[in-house]
Amino acid sequence: PPQEPSVACRSNTYPKGFYCSWHQQHPTYVPTSFEVDVQHNQRSLEVQKDPDHKNRCHFRFPEVFSTTPYKVNVTAVNALAK
């Protein structure tokens, strides 16, 4: 089964939004897709998949100066498991 991916998020379009990218530390050599979920204030944010990079997604800031953290969850999925 796939292991938990390593995730990093950055904002190069501040204050418009941010992006997250990820990679598997140990490849499985099995085709793997990724499910991405971002939560803020108990709401899901719209995920915009990057057309050029399969392991990157973009998000808009609903609240730029929020004291509530954003929660990003990336789940690796392949034929062996989730």
PyMOL Python script that loads the backbone (N, CA, C, O; Angstrom):
from pymol import cmd

cmd.read_pdbstr("""\
ATOM      1  N   PRO A   1       0.829  -1.210   0.000  1.00  0.00           N
ATOM      2  CA  PRO A   1       0.000   0.000   0.000  1.00  0.00           C
ATOM      3  C   PRO A   1       0.865   1.262   0.000  1.00  0.00           C
ATOM      4  O   PRO A   1       2.006   1.233   0.461  1.00  0.00           O
ATOM      5  N   PRO A   2       0.329   2.359  -0.510  1.00  0.00           N
ATOM      6  CA  PRO A   2       1.114   3.591  -0.537  1.00  0.00           C
ATOM      7  C   PRO A   2       1.310   4.150   0.868  1.00  0.00           C
ATOM      8  O   PRO A   2       0.428   4.044   1.720  1.00  0.00           O
ATOM      9  N   GLN A   3       2.470   4.742   1.098  1.00  0.00           N
ATOM     10  CA  GLN A   3       2.722   5.388   2.377  1.00  0.00           C
ATOM     11  C   GLN A   3       2.224   6.824   2.326  1.00  0.00           C
ATOM     12  O   GLN A   3       1.907   7.352   1.260  1.00  0.00           O
ATOM     13  N   GLU A   4       2.162   7.438   3.484  1.00  0.00           N
ATOM     14  CA  GLU A   4       1.720   8.817   3.580  1.00  0.00           C
ATOM     15  C   GLU A   4       2.666   9.722   2.787  1.00  0.00           C
ATOM     16  O   GLU A   4       3.879   9.661   2.984  1.00  0.00           O
ATOM     17  N   PRO A   5       2.128  10.563   1.888  1.00  0.00           N
ATOM     18  CA  PRO A   5       3.003  11.443   1.111  1.00  0.00           C
ATOM     19  C   PRO A   5       3.547  12.592   1.966  1.00  0.00           C
ATOM     20  O   PRO A   5       2.957  12.969   2.978  1.00  0.00           O
ATOM     21  N   SER A   6       4.665  13.126   1.540  1.00  0.00           N
ATOM     22  CA  SER A   6       5.250  14.308   2.166  1.00  0.00           C
ATOM     23  C   SER A   6       4.624  15.531   1.492  1.00  0.00           C
ATOM     24  O   SER A   6       4.669  15.648   0.267  1.00  0.00           O
ATOM     25  N   VAL A   7       4.039  16.446   2.280  1.00  0.00           N
ATOM     26  CA  VAL A   7       3.278  17.578   1.743  1.00  0.00           C
ATOM     27  C   VAL A   7       3.925  18.893   2.172  1.00  0.00           C
ATOM     28  O   VAL A   7       4.347  19.040   3.319  1.00  0.00           O
ATOM     29  N   ALA A   8       4.001  19.846   1.245  1.00  0.00           N
ATOM     30  CA  ALA A   8       4.482  21.199   1.542  1.00  0.00           C
ATOM     31  C   ALA A   8       3.528  22.193   0.896  1.00  0.00           C
ATOM     32  O   ALA A   8       3.083  21.987  -0.234  1.00  0.00           O
ATOM     33  N   CYS A   9       3.211  23.278   1.614  1.00  0.00           N
ATOM     34  CA  CYS A   9       2.317  24.312   1.084  1.00  0.00           C
ATOM     35  C   CYS A   9       3.030  25.660   1.123  1.00  0.00           C
ATOM     36  O   CYS A   9       3.783  25.966   2.047  1.00  0.00           O
ATOM     37  N   ARG A  10       2.765  26.460   0.082  1.00  0.00           N
ATOM     38  CA  ARG A  10       3.391  27.778  -0.031  1.00  0.00           C
ATOM     39  C   ARG A  10       2.399  28.754  -0.666  1.00  0.00           C
ATOM     40  O   ARG A  10       1.437  28.351  -1.320  1.00  0.00           O
ATOM     41  N   SER A  11       2.657  30.029  -0.461  1.00  0.00           N
ATOM     42  CA  SER A  11       1.831  31.055  -1.086  1.00  0.00           C
ATOM     43  C   SER A  11       2.702  31.957  -1.941  1.00  0.00           C
ATOM     44  O   SER A  11       3.334  32.883  -1.434  1.00  0.00           O
ATOM     45  N   ASN A  12       2.734  31.684  -3.244  1.00  0.00           N
ATOM     46  CA  ASN A  12       3.473  32.550  -4.163  1.00  0.00           C
ATOM     47  C   ASN A  12       2.551  33.548  -4.855  1.00  0.00           C
ATOM     48  O   ASN A  12       2.999  34.330  -5.693  1.00  0.00           O
ATOM     49  N   THR A  13       1.259  33.525  -4.507  1.00  0.00           N
ATOM     50  CA  THR A  13       0.291  34.468  -5.076  1.00  0.00           C
ATOM     51  C   THR A  13      -0.401  35.261  -3.970  1.00  0.00           C
ATOM     52  O   THR A  13      -1.520  35.740  -4.156  1.00  0.00           O
ATOM     53  N   TYR A  14       0.259  35.399  -2.820  1.00  0.00           N
ATOM     54  CA  TYR A  14      -0.315  36.119  -1.682  1.00  0.00           C
ATOM     55  C   TYR A  14      -0.793  37.487  -2.132  1.00  0.00           C
ATOM     56  O   TYR A  14      -0.056  38.148  -2.864  1.00  0.00           O
ATOM     57  N   PRO A  15      -1.949  37.952  -1.758  1.00  0.00           N
ATOM     58  CA  PRO A  15      -2.910  37.363  -0.824  1.00  0.00           C
ATOM     59  C   PRO A  15      -4.022  36.563  -1.493  1.00  0.00           C
ATOM     60  O   PRO A  15      -5.044  36.284  -0.866  1.00  0.00           O
ATOM     61  N   LYS A  16      -3.838  36.191  -2.758  1.00  0.00           N
ATOM     62  CA  LYS A  16      -4.914  35.507  -3.484  1.00  0.00           C
ATOM     63  C   LYS A  16      -5.103  34.057  -3.065  1.00  0.00           C
ATOM     64  O   LYS A  16      -6.237  33.580  -3.019  1.00  0.00           O
ATOM     65  N   GLY A  17      -4.035  33.352  -2.761  1.00  0.00           N
ATOM     66  CA  GLY A  17      -4.191  31.941  -2.434  1.00  0.00           C
ATOM     67  C   GLY A  17      -2.872  31.272  -2.133  1.00  0.00           C
ATOM     68  O   GLY A  17      -1.859  31.930  -1.896  1.00  0.00           O
ATOM     69  N   PHE A  18      -2.900  29.951  -2.144  1.00  0.00           N
ATOM     70  CA  PHE A  18      -1.696  29.172  -1.892  1.00  0.00           C
ATOM     71  C   PHE A  18      -1.764  27.878  -2.680  1.00  0.00           C
ATOM     72  O   PHE A  18      -2.807  27.535  -3.236  1.00  0.00           O
ATOM     73  N   TYR A  19      -0.652  27.164  -2.725  1.00  0.00           N
ATOM     74  CA  TYR A  19      -0.641  25.869  -3.387  1.00  0.00           C
ATOM     75  C   TYR A  19       0.049  24.859  -2.486  1.00  0.00           C
ATOM     76  O   TYR A  19       0.857  25.217  -1.629  1.00  0.00           O
ATOM     77  N   CYS A  20      -0.282  23.600  -2.694  1.00  0.00           N
ATOM     78  CA  CYS A  20       0.359  22.504  -1.980  1.00  0.00           C
ATOM     79  C   CYS A  20       0.887  21.515  -3.013  1.00  0.00           C
ATOM     80  O   CYS A  20       0.257  21.273  -4.043  1.00  0.00           O
ATOM     81  N   SER A  21       2.037  20.956  -2.721  1.00  0.00           N
ATOM     82  CA  SER A  21       2.601  19.907  -3.562  1.00  0.00           C
ATOM     83  C   SER A  21       3.030  18.766  -2.659  1.00  0.00           C
ATOM     84  O   SER A  21       3.224  18.954  -1.458  1.00  0.00           O
ATOM     85  N   TRP A  22       3.179  17.586  -3.236  1.00  0.00           N
ATOM     86  CA  TRP A  22       3.491  16.406  -2.439  1.00  0.00           C
ATOM     87  C   TRP A  22       4.268  15.405  -3.270  1.00  0.00           C
ATOM     88  O   TRP A  22       4.273  15.458  -4.500  1.00  0.00           O
ATOM     89  N   HIS A  23       4.921  14.495  -2.572  1.00  0.00           N
ATOM     90  CA  HIS A  23       5.610  13.393  -3.237  1.00  0.00           C
ATOM     91  C   HIS A  23       5.653  12.203  -2.287  1.00  0.00           C
ATOM     92  O   HIS A  23       5.564  12.349  -1.068  1.00  0.00           O
ATOM     93  N   GLN A  24       5.791  11.037  -2.874  1.00  0.00           N
ATOM     94  CA  GLN A  24       5.919   9.817  -2.084  1.00  0.00           C
ATOM     95  C   GLN A  24       7.393   9.618  -1.764  1.00  0.00           C
ATOM     96  O   GLN A  24       8.243   9.674  -2.652  1.00  0.00           O
ATOM     97  N   GLN A  25       7.689   9.387  -0.501  1.00  0.00           N
ATOM     98  CA  GLN A  25       9.080   9.195  -0.104  1.00  0.00           C
ATOM     99  C   GLN A  25       9.611   7.850  -0.580  1.00  0.00           C
ATOM    100  O   GLN A  25      10.806   7.706  -0.837  1.00  0.00           O
ATOM    101  N   HIS A  26       8.728   6.870  -0.696  1.00  0.00           N
ATOM    102  CA  HIS A  26       9.106   5.533  -1.158  1.00  0.00           C
ATOM    103  C   HIS A  26       8.143   5.119  -2.264  1.00  0.00           C
ATOM    104  O   HIS A  26       7.003   4.762  -1.966  1.00  0.00           O
ATOM    105  N   PRO A  27       8.555   5.152  -3.527  1.00  0.00           N
ATOM    106  CA  PRO A  27       7.650   4.803  -4.626  1.00  0.00           C
ATOM    107  C   PRO A  27       7.177   3.357  -4.539  1.00  0.00           C
ATOM    108  O   PRO A  27       7.917   2.469  -4.116  1.00  0.00           O
ATOM    109  N   THR A  28       5.928   3.139  -4.949  1.00  0.00           N
ATOM    110  CA  THR A  28       5.347   1.790  -4.917  1.00  0.00           C
ATOM    111  C   THR A  28       5.448   1.105  -6.274  1.00  0.00           C
ATOM    112  O   THR A  28       5.250  -0.106  -6.362  1.00  0.00           O
ATOM    113  N   TYR A  29       5.752   1.854  -7.334  1.00  0.00           N
ATOM    114  CA  TYR A  29       5.806   1.342  -8.708  1.00  0.00           C
ATOM    115  C   TYR A  29       4.441   0.836  -9.170  1.00  0.00           C
ATOM    116  O   TYR A  29       4.346   0.057 -10.118  1.00  0.00           O
ATOM    117  N   VAL A  30       3.393   1.286  -8.496  1.00  0.00           N
ATOM    118  CA  VAL A  30       2.010   1.014  -8.871  1.00  0.00           C
ATOM    119  C   VAL A  30       1.393   2.381  -9.173  1.00  0.00           C
ATOM    120  O   VAL A  30       1.609   3.322  -8.409  1.00  0.00           O
ATOM    121  N   PRO A  31       0.629   2.518 -10.267  1.00  0.00           N
ATOM    122  CA  PRO A  31       0.003   3.815 -10.547  1.00  0.00           C
ATOM    123  C   PRO A  31      -0.779   4.313  -9.330  1.00  0.00           C
ATOM    124  O   PRO A  31      -1.617   3.600  -8.777  1.00  0.00           O
ATOM    125  N   THR A  32      -0.489   5.543  -8.930  1.00  0.00           N
ATOM    126  CA  THR A  32      -1.076   6.105  -7.713  1.00  0.00           C
ATOM    127  C   THR A  32      -1.731   7.439  -8.029  1.00  0.00           C
ATOM    128  O   THR A  32      -1.164   8.266  -8.742  1.00  0.00           O
ATOM    129  N   SER A  33      -2.930   7.643  -7.494  1.00  0.00           N
ATOM    130  CA  SER A  33      -3.595   8.938  -7.597  1.00  0.00           C
ATOM    131  C   SER A  33      -3.670   9.531  -6.190  1.00  0.00           C
ATOM    132  O   SER A  33      -3.369   8.858  -5.205  1.00  0.00           O
ATOM    133  N   PHE A  34      -4.074  10.790  -6.113  1.00  0.00           N
ATOM    134  CA  PHE A  34      -4.093  11.473  -4.827  1.00  0.00           C
ATOM    135  C   PHE A  34      -5.420  12.193  -4.637  1.00  0.00           C
ATOM    136  O   PHE A  34      -5.916  12.862  -5.542  1.00  0.00           O
ATOM    137  N   GLU A  35      -5.982  12.044  -3.446  1.00  0.00           N
ATOM    138  CA  GLU A  35      -7.190  12.771  -3.064  1.00  0.00           C
ATOM    139  C   GLU A  35      -6.755  13.906  -2.146  1.00  0.00           C
ATOM    140  O   GLU A  35      -6.007  13.687  -1.193  1.00  0.00           O
ATOM    141  N   VAL A  36      -7.225  15.121  -2.434  1.00  0.00           N
ATOM    142  CA  VAL A  36      -6.818  16.289  -1.659  1.00  0.00           C
ATOM    143  C   VAL A  36      -8.047  16.947  -1.057  1.00  0.00           C
ATOM    144  O   VAL A  36      -9.049  17.163  -1.737  1.00  0.00           O
ATOM    145  N   ASP A  37      -7.956  17.263   0.234  1.00  0.00           N
ATOM    146  CA  ASP A  37      -9.039  17.944   0.934  1.00  0.00           C
ATOM    147  C   ASP A  37      -8.424  19.053   1.781  1.00  0.00           C
ATOM    148  O   ASP A  37      -7.450  18.826   2.499  1.00  0.00           O
ATOM    149  N   VAL A  38      -8.997  20.258   1.694  1.00  0.00           N
ATOM    150  CA  VAL A  38      -8.533  21.382   2.503  1.00  0.00           C
ATOM    151  C   VAL A  38      -9.721  21.911   3.293  1.00  0.00           C
ATOM    152  O   VAL A  38     -10.782  22.188   2.734  1.00  0.00           O
ATOM    153  N   GLN A  39      -9.527  22.045   4.597  1.00  0.00           N
ATOM    154  CA  GLN A  39     -10.578  22.532   5.490  1.00  0.00           C
ATOM    155  C   GLN A  39     -10.124  23.834   6.150  1.00  0.00           C
ATOM    156  O   GLN A  39      -8.951  23.999   6.487  1.00  0.00           O
ATOM    157  N   HIS A  40     -11.076  24.755   6.326  1.00  0.00           N
ATOM    158  CA  HIS A  40     -10.822  25.984   7.069  1.00  0.00           C
ATOM    159  C   HIS A  40     -12.122  26.394   7.731  1.00  0.00           C
ATOM    160  O   HIS A  40     -13.145  26.543   7.063  1.00  0.00           O
ATOM    161  N   ASN A  41     -12.088  26.576   9.040  1.00  0.00           N
ATOM    162  CA  ASN A  41     -13.306  26.912   9.801  1.00  0.00           C
ATOM    163  C   ASN A  41     -14.425  25.915   9.525  1.00  0.00           C
ATOM    164  O   ASN A  41     -15.579  26.304   9.345  1.00  0.00           O
ATOM    165  N   GLN A  42     -14.083  24.636   9.492  1.00  0.00           N
ATOM    166  CA  GLN A  42     -15.025  23.530   9.278  1.00  0.00           C
ATOM    167  C   GLN A  42     -15.702  23.584   7.908  1.00  0.00           C
ATOM    168  O   GLN A  42     -16.791  23.038   7.732  1.00  0.00           O
ATOM    169  N   ARG A  43     -15.064  24.237   6.943  1.00  0.00           N
ATOM    170  CA  ARG A  43     -15.579  24.289   5.574  1.00  0.00           C
ATOM    171  C   ARG A  43     -14.534  23.722   4.632  1.00  0.00           C
ATOM    172  O   ARG A  43     -13.335  23.922   4.825  1.00  0.00           O
ATOM    173  N   SER A  44     -14.995  23.016   3.615  1.00  0.00           N
ATOM    174  CA  SER A  44     -14.088  22.513   2.583  1.00  0.00           C
ATOM    175  C   SER A  44     -13.829  23.609   1.564  1.00  0.00           C
ATOM    176  O   SER A  44     -14.745  24.330   1.167  1.00  0.00           O
ATOM    177  N   LEU A  45     -12.578  23.730   1.145  1.00  0.00           N
ATOM    178  CA  LEU A  45     -12.226  24.685   0.100  1.00  0.00           C
ATOM    179  C   LEU A  45     -12.193  23.981  -1.246  1.00  0.00           C
ATOM    180  O   LEU A  45     -11.935  22.780  -1.327  1.00  0.00           O
ATOM    181  N   GLU A  46     -12.455  24.736  -2.292  1.00  0.00           N
ATOM    182  CA  GLU A  46     -12.403  24.181  -3.640  1.00  0.00           C
ATOM    183  C   GLU A  46     -10.954  23.885  -4.014  1.00  0.00           C
ATOM    184  O   GLU A  46     -10.073  24.728  -3.848  1.00  0.00           O
ATOM    185  N   VAL A  47     -10.724  22.691  -4.515  1.00  0.00           N
ATOM    186  CA  VAL A  47      -9.393  22.252  -4.925  1.00  0.00           C
ATOM    187  C   VAL A  47      -9.261  22.455  -6.430  1.00  0.00           C
ATOM    188  O   VAL A  47     -10.078  21.946  -7.198  1.00  0.00           O
ATOM    189  N   GLN A  48      -8.248  23.188  -6.853  1.00  0.00           N
ATOM    190  CA  GLN A  48      -7.976  23.394  -8.275  1.00  0.00           C
ATOM    191  C   GLN A  48      -6.704  22.633  -8.616  1.00  0.00           C
ATOM    192  O   GLN A  48      -5.605  23.051  -8.250  1.00  0.00           O
ATOM    193  N   LYS A  49      -6.856  21.505  -9.323  1.00  0.00           N
ATOM    194  CA  LYS A  49      -5.684  20.703  -9.678  1.00  0.00           C
ATOM    195  C   LYS A  49      -4.836  21.442 -10.706  1.00  0.00           C
ATOM    196  O   LYS A  49      -5.357  22.081 -11.621  1.00  0.00           O
ATOM    197  N   ASP A  50      -3.538  21.345 -10.540  1.00  0.00           N
ATOM    198  CA  ASP A  50      -2.602  21.996 -11.454  1.00  0.00           C
ATOM    199  C   ASP A  50      -2.572  21.219 -12.770  1.00  0.00           C
ATOM    200  O   ASP A  50      -2.346  20.009 -12.752  1.00  0.00           O
ATOM    201  N   PRO A  51      -2.793  21.881 -13.917  1.00  0.00           N
ATOM    202  CA  PRO A  51      -2.813  21.154 -15.193  1.00  0.00           C
ATOM    203  C   PRO A  51      -1.438  20.649 -15.629  1.00  0.00           C
ATOM    204  O   PRO A  51      -1.345  19.721 -16.432  1.00  0.00           O
ATOM    205  N   ASP A  52      -0.371  21.256 -15.104  1.00  0.00           N
ATOM    206  CA  ASP A  52       0.979  20.878 -15.525  1.00  0.00           C
ATOM    207  C   ASP A  52       1.704  19.950 -14.554  1.00  0.00           C
ATOM    208  O   ASP A  52       2.629  19.238 -14.948  1.00  0.00           O
ATOM    209  N   HIS A  53       1.289  19.955 -13.293  1.00  0.00           N
ATOM    210  CA  HIS A  53       1.957  19.148 -12.265  1.00  0.00           C
ATOM    211  C   HIS A  53       0.924  18.277 -11.563  1.00  0.00           C
ATOM    212  O   HIS A  53       0.048  18.798 -10.872  1.00  0.00           O
ATOM    213  N   LYS A  54       1.012  16.952 -11.730  1.00  0.00           N
ATOM    214  CA  LYS A  54      -0.023  16.073 -11.171  1.00  0.00           C
ATOM    215  C   LYS A  54       0.002  16.032  -9.649  1.00  0.00           C
ATOM    216  O   LYS A  54      -0.985  15.631  -9.032  1.00  0.00           O
ATOM    217  N   ASN A  55       1.105  16.439  -9.031  1.00  0.00           N
ATOM    218  CA  ASN A  55       1.213  16.410  -7.576  1.00  0.00           C
ATOM    219  C   ASN A  55       1.160  17.813  -6.980  1.00  0.00           C
ATOM    220  O   ASN A  55       1.882  18.125  -6.033  1.00  0.00           O
ATOM    221  N   ARG A  56       0.288  18.662  -7.551  1.00  0.00           N
ATOM    222  CA  ARG A  56       0.141  20.023  -7.034  1.00  0.00           C
ATOM    223  C   ARG A  56      -1.300  20.483  -7.204  1.00  0.00           C
ATOM    224  O   ARG A  56      -1.936  20.197  -8.218  1.00  0.00           O
ATOM    225  N   CYS A  57      -1.812  21.201  -6.201  1.00  0.00           N
ATOM    226  CA  CYS A  57      -3.147  21.798  -6.253  1.00  0.00           C
ATOM    227  C   CYS A  57      -3.082  23.226  -5.741  1.00  0.00           C
ATOM    228  O   CYS A  57      -2.208  23.580  -4.950  1.00  0.00           O
ATOM    229  N   HIS A  58      -4.026  24.043  -6.206  1.00  0.00           N
ATOM    230  CA  HIS A  58      -4.102  25.446  -5.812  1.00  0.00           C
ATOM    231  C   HIS A  58      -5.407  25.691  -5.058  1.00  0.00           C
ATOM    232  O   HIS A  58      -6.408  25.013  -5.289  1.00  0.00           O
ATOM    233  N   PHE A  59      -5.380  26.685  -4.138  1.00  0.00           N
ATOM    234  CA  PHE A  59      -6.541  27.035  -3.320  1.00  0.00           C
ATOM    235  C   PHE A  59      -6.590  28.547  -3.172  1.00  0.00           C
ATOM    236  O   PHE A  59      -5.556  29.213  -3.120  1.00  0.00           O
ATOM    237  N   ARG A  60      -7.799  29.077  -3.106  1.00  0.00           N
ATOM    238  CA  ARG A  60      -7.966  30.510  -2.855  1.00  0.00           C
ATOM    239  C   ARG A  60      -8.135  30.716  -1.352  1.00  0.00           C
ATOM    240  O   ARG A  60      -8.717  29.880  -0.660  1.00  0.00           O
ATOM    241  N   PHE A  61      -7.612  31.852  -0.854  1.00  0.00           N
ATOM    242  CA  PHE A  61      -7.791  32.195   0.559  1.00  0.00           C
ATOM    243  C   PHE A  61      -9.203  32.725   0.777  1.00  0.00           C
ATOM    244  O   PHE A  61      -9.551  33.763   0.215  1.00  0.00           O
ATOM    245  N   PRO A  62     -10.027  32.049   1.572  1.00  0.00           N
ATOM    246  CA  PRO A  62     -11.296  32.679   1.924  1.00  0.00           C
ATOM    247  C   PRO A  62     -11.075  33.753   2.988  1.00  0.00           C
ATOM    248  O   PRO A  62     -11.817  34.733   3.048  1.00  0.00           O
ATOM    249  N   GLU A  63     -10.056  33.568   3.826  1.00  0.00           N
ATOM    250  CA  GLU A  63      -9.717  34.530   4.870  1.00  0.00           C
ATOM    251  C   GLU A  63      -8.192  34.612   4.952  1.00  0.00           C
ATOM    252  O   GLU A  63      -7.539  33.683   5.429  1.00  0.00           O
ATOM    253  N   VAL A  64      -7.640  35.708   4.494  1.00  0.00           N
ATOM    254  CA  VAL A  64      -6.189  35.833   4.426  1.00  0.00           C
ATOM    255  C   VAL A  64      -5.550  35.874   5.815  1.00  0.00           C
ATOM    256  O   VAL A  64      -4.573  35.167   6.058  1.00  0.00           O
ATOM    257  N   PHE A  65      -6.076  36.675   6.715  1.00  0.00           N
ATOM    258  CA  PHE A  65      -5.451  36.862   8.028  1.00  0.00           C
ATOM    259  C   PHE A  65      -6.181  36.092   9.119  1.00  0.00           C
ATOM    260  O   PHE A  65      -6.356  36.611  10.221  1.00  0.00           O
ATOM    261  N   SER A  66      -6.600  34.897   8.843  1.00  0.00           N
ATOM    262  CA  SER A  66      -7.318  34.075   9.806  1.00  0.00           C
ATOM    263  C   SER A  66      -6.366  33.520  10.863  1.00  0.00           C
ATOM    264  O   SER A  66      -5.227  33.163  10.563  1.00  0.00           O
ATOM    265  N   THR A  67      -6.847  33.452  12.094  1.00  0.00           N
ATOM    266  CA  THR A  67      -6.071  32.796  13.156  1.00  0.00           C
ATOM    267  C   THR A  67      -6.379  31.306  13.209  1.00  0.00           C
ATOM    268  O   THR A  67      -5.710  30.558  13.922  1.00  0.00           O
ATOM    269  N   THR A  68      -7.381  30.874  12.464  1.00  0.00           N
ATOM    270  CA  THR A  68      -7.726  29.455  12.381  1.00  0.00           C
ATOM    271  C   THR A  68      -6.834  28.797  11.332  1.00  0.00           C
ATOM    272  O   THR A  68      -6.747  29.288  10.206  1.00  0.00           O
ATOM    273  N   PRO A  69      -6.173  27.698  11.680  1.00  0.00           N
ATOM    274  CA  PRO A  69      -5.280  27.063  10.704  1.00  0.00           C
ATOM    275  C   PRO A  69      -6.046  26.398   9.559  1.00  0.00           C
ATOM    276  O   PRO A  69      -7.197  25.988   9.710  1.00  0.00           O
ATOM    277  N   TYR A  70      -5.384  26.306   8.433  1.00  0.00           N
ATOM    278  CA  TYR A  70      -5.890  25.539   7.302  1.00  0.00           C
ATOM    279  C   TYR A  70      -5.418  24.104   7.486  1.00  0.00           C
ATOM    280  O   TYR A  70      -4.263  23.878   7.848  1.00  0.00           O
ATOM    281  N   LYS A  71      -6.296  23.128   7.241  1.00  0.00           N
ATOM    282  CA  LYS A  71      -5.934  21.715   7.363  1.00  0.00           C
ATOM    283  C   LYS A  71      -5.924  21.096   5.973  1.00  0.00           C
ATOM    284  O   LYS A  71      -6.946  21.074   5.288  1.00  0.00           O
ATOM    285  N   VAL A  72      -4.767  20.596   5.561  1.00  0.00           N
ATOM    286  CA  VAL A  72      -4.597  19.999   4.239  1.00  0.00           C
ATOM    287  C   VAL A  72      -4.373  18.508   4.413  1.00  0.00           C
ATOM    288  O   VAL A  72      -3.476  18.092   5.145  1.00  0.00           O
ATOM    289  N   ASN A  73      -5.191  17.699   3.738  1.00  0.00           N
ATOM    290  CA  ASN A  73      -5.061  16.248   3.803  1.00  0.00           C
ATOM    291  C   ASN A  73      -4.868  15.714   2.378  1.00  0.00           C
ATOM    292  O   ASN A  73      -5.705  15.932   1.503  1.00  0.00           O
ATOM    293  N   VAL A  74      -3.753  15.013   2.164  1.00  0.00           N
ATOM    294  CA  VAL A  74      -3.473  14.385   0.874  1.00  0.00           C
ATOM    295  C   VAL A  74      -3.412  12.883   1.108  1.00  0.00           C
ATOM    296  O   VAL A  74      -2.604  12.406   1.905  1.00  0.00           O
ATOM    297  N   THR A  75      -4.269  12.136   0.412  1.00  0.00           N
ATOM    298  CA  THR A  75      -4.339  10.683   0.564  1.00  0.00           C
ATOM    299  C   THR A  75      -3.903  10.019  -0.734  1.00  0.00           C
ATOM    300  O   THR A  75      -4.445  10.304  -1.801  1.00  0.00           O
ATOM    301  N   ALA A  76      -2.919   9.131  -0.635  1.00  0.00           N
ATOM    302  CA  ALA A  76      -2.459   8.363  -1.797  1.00  0.00           C
ATOM    303  C   ALA A  76      -3.367   7.151  -1.976  1.00  0.00           C
ATOM    304  O   ALA A  76      -3.681   6.457  -1.009  1.00  0.00           O
ATOM    305  N   VAL A  77      -3.790   6.898  -3.221  1.00  0.00           N
ATOM    306  CA  VAL A  77      -4.698   5.795  -3.520  1.00  0.00           C
ATOM    307  C   VAL A  77      -4.134   5.007  -4.702  1.00  0.00           C
ATOM    308  O   VAL A  77      -3.804   5.580  -5.740  1.00  0.00           O
ATOM    309  N   ASN A  78      -4.027   3.681  -4.532  1.00  0.00           N
ATOM    310  CA  ASN A  78      -3.661   2.828  -5.664  1.00  0.00           C
ATOM    311  C   ASN A  78      -4.401   1.501  -5.553  1.00  0.00           C
ATOM    312  O   ASN A  78      -5.241   1.339  -4.668  1.00  0.00           O
ATOM    313  N   ALA A  79      -4.108   0.558  -6.427  1.00  0.00           N
ATOM    314  CA  ALA A  79      -4.834  -0.713  -6.465  1.00  0.00           C
ATOM    315  C   ALA A  79      -4.641  -1.542  -5.200  1.00  0.00           C
ATOM    316  O   ALA A  79      -5.441  -2.436  -4.921  1.00  0.00           O
ATOM    317  N   LEU A  80      -3.594  -1.260  -4.434  1.00  0.00           N
ATOM    318  CA  LEU A  80      -3.319  -2.040  -3.228  1.00  0.00           C
ATOM    319  C   LEU A  80      -4.063  -1.534  -2.002  1.00  0.00           C
ATOM    320  O   LEU A  80      -4.453  -2.324  -1.143  1.00  0.00           O
ATOM    321  N   ALA A  81      -4.263  -0.223  -1.914  1.00  0.00           N
ATOM    322  CA  ALA A  81      -4.922   0.334  -0.722  1.00  0.00           C
ATOM    323  C   ALA A  81      -5.075   1.839  -0.855  1.00  0.00           C
ATOM    324  O   ALA A  81      -4.775   2.437  -1.888  1.00  0.00           O
ATOM    325  N   LYS A  82      -5.551   2.422   0.228  1.00  0.00           N
ATOM    326  CA  LYS A  82      -5.742   3.868   0.326  1.00  0.00           C
ATOM    327  C   LYS A  82      -4.990   4.367   1.534  1.00  0.00           C
ATOM    328  O   LYS A  82      -5.006   5.565   1.820  1.00  0.00           O
TER     329      LYS A  82
END
""", "prot")
cmd.dss("prot")
cmd.show_as("cartoon", "prot")
cmd.util.cbc("prot")
cmd.orient("prot")
